[in-house]
């Protein structure tokens, strides 16, 4: 109750009847507003309001201009040359007022991108520039040819590179402010984005107001953004967040929590008609694959999961559509195809194949593996965090019907991730959210050179044919041909079954009825540039 009263008092403090202020809550909290540390949604969303990079991504996953108005890529695919706008200004704030308008130059991008790979900064995004060329001193090849021309050189062609540059890590920051505040820059951010910092009372309220000099305009020539400010609260309890949303104190709520899913949604994933006059439900594909992974590391030769037929039997042994309807109110798409999620060009289930509910096939595979009706098959342990225990209990019950005994080991999420990364778990639940909109990001999880501890091949999948296709795709600059390689790789994965796809996620957004222009996108980015608040 204290939290709700505090929120109400904060809203009054920052409310202006004549201003359009968009209110949302961030239960996870925000640790930093320095884009060098923008590694989770709670940080990425406010950073998206404060900063811009060279390029951006539209709702169709196409890379579009931002501060770079155009670019060229050399024939060998290794040199990217960006032509910058000359009218983009850094924010003018109370805590760091520039003496005169401070315009962005190519040198600012050299500084900002170099920070990401600096050992002193220790950004979690340093990996994104692994393909960038280095000189003998280890300096990355970011070059300002003049104030409006930036050049980046790679060691090898890497077609997803433009998509990587849309990540918030790649935002431009002014060196004067960063150097003035040092580590405290996290609290005093200055960017070029549609909103700029006004006040941050950590754990209480973050307010960003409209940038009066923002460079983007809509198709009618009207300057963006439309609204005057963004206010973020930090209520931890999801039920309290739901109550504040229903009261109208919040304009927007993301995701679906068990504490309120059945109140807002019907079983088939529609908005409860009771709220149709107050709330709008906005959904769309989300580039997140939820799955169970098998550990294929060769050291444990007695593990029955090393037999592909057992893995395939588990895949056929439960009804994903039924699971999604009754346990997730259809807020997701049943995982009956490959690892690449809906929303990506290489999501082509008719070509990759997949697994649907087919208990007879499961029984046939068990018999072929020497375990008729599951007889003689040892119990299989699946490690899962509490958040996904309900899904796994459902799978446990379904598999029991065909003779497979599944034991659930419920662990803390952080502990489970650490054990998964060190190959200690024979069978585990995991998810993969796209870092950038290219299926290379998903396929990299199964490339043999990405085995732990350096990479993200958590299943220890090794297949020379897959590796060959992966390496060919990395040298290919033709988008349609690269998609062909991805489809072939995904079909290999489906056949080998190093995973059980549970579902492909959905972006789920609830907004007040008077919120216009919010929309959604497959990377679940919160873009408030074109949002309006009606009466």
Secondary structure as GFF3:
##gff-version 3
##sequence-region A 1 535
A	DSSP	alpha_helix	2	14	.	.	.	ID=ss1
A	DSSP	beta_strand	21	25	.	.	.	ID=ss2
A	DSSP	three_ten_helix	35	37	.	.	.	ID=ss3
A	DSSP	alpha_helix	41	50	.	.	.	ID=ss4
A	DSSP	beta_strand	55	57	.	.	.	ID=ss5
A	DSSP	beta_strand	63	65	.	.	.	ID=ss6
A	DSSP	beta_strand	68	73	.	.	.	ID=ss7
A	DSSP	beta_strand	79	84	.	.	.	ID=ss8
A	DSSP	alpha_helix	106	117	.	.	.	ID=ss9
A	DSSP	three_ten_helix	126	129	.	.	.	ID=ss10
A	DSSP	beta_strand	142	146	.	.	.	ID=ss11
A	DSSP	beta_strand	149	153	.	.	.	ID=ss12
A	DSSP	alpha_helix	161	164	.	.	.	ID=ss13
A	DSSP	three_ten_helix	168	170	.	.	.	ID=ss14
A	DSSP	alpha_helix	175	181	.	.	.	ID=ss15
A	DSSP	three_ten_helix	182	187	.	.	.	ID=ss16
A	DSSP	beta_strand	195	201	.	.	.	ID=ss17
A	DSSP	beta_strand	205	210	.	.	.	ID=ss18
A	DSSP	beta_strand	229	233	.	.	.	ID=ss19
A	DSSP	alpha_helix	238	247	.	.	.	ID=ss20
A	DSSP	beta_strand	252	254	.	.	.	ID=ss21
A	DSSP	alpha_helix	261	264	.	.	.	ID=ss22
A	DSSP	three_ten_helix	273	275	.	.	.	ID=ss23
A	DSSP	beta_strand	279	294	.	.	.	ID=ss24
A	DSSP	three_ten_helix	304	306	.	.	.	ID=ss25
A	DSSP	alpha_helix	308	316	.	.	.	ID=ss26
A	DSSP	alpha_helix	320	328	.	.	.	ID=ss27
A	DSSP	beta_strand	333	334	.	.	.	ID=ss28
A	DSSP	alpha_helix	349	352	.	.	.	ID=ss29
A	DSSP	alpha_helix	359	368	.	.	.	ID=ss30
A	DSSP	three_ten_helix	372	374	.	.	.	ID=ss31
A	DSSP	beta_strand	380	385	.	.	.	ID=ss32
A	DSSP	three_ten_helix	386	388	.	.	.	ID=ss33
A	DSSP	alpha_helix	389	400	.	.	.	ID=ss34
A	DSSP	beta_strand	406	411	.	.	.	ID=ss35
A	DSSP	alpha_helix	413	421	.	.	.	ID=ss36
A	DSSP	beta_strand	427	433	.	.	.	ID=ss37
A	DSSP	alpha_helix	440	443	.	.	.	ID=ss38
A	DSSP	three_ten_helix	444	446	.	.	.	ID=ss39
A	DSSP	three_ten_helix	448	450	.	.	.	ID=ss40
A	DSSP	alpha_helix	464	475	.	.	.	ID=ss41
A	DSSP	alpha_helix	479	496	.	.	.	ID=ss42
A	DSSP	beta_strand	499	512	.	.	.	ID=ss43
A	DSSP	beta_strand	515	516	.	.	.	ID=ss44
A	DSSP	beta_strand	532	533	.	.	.	ID=ss45
###
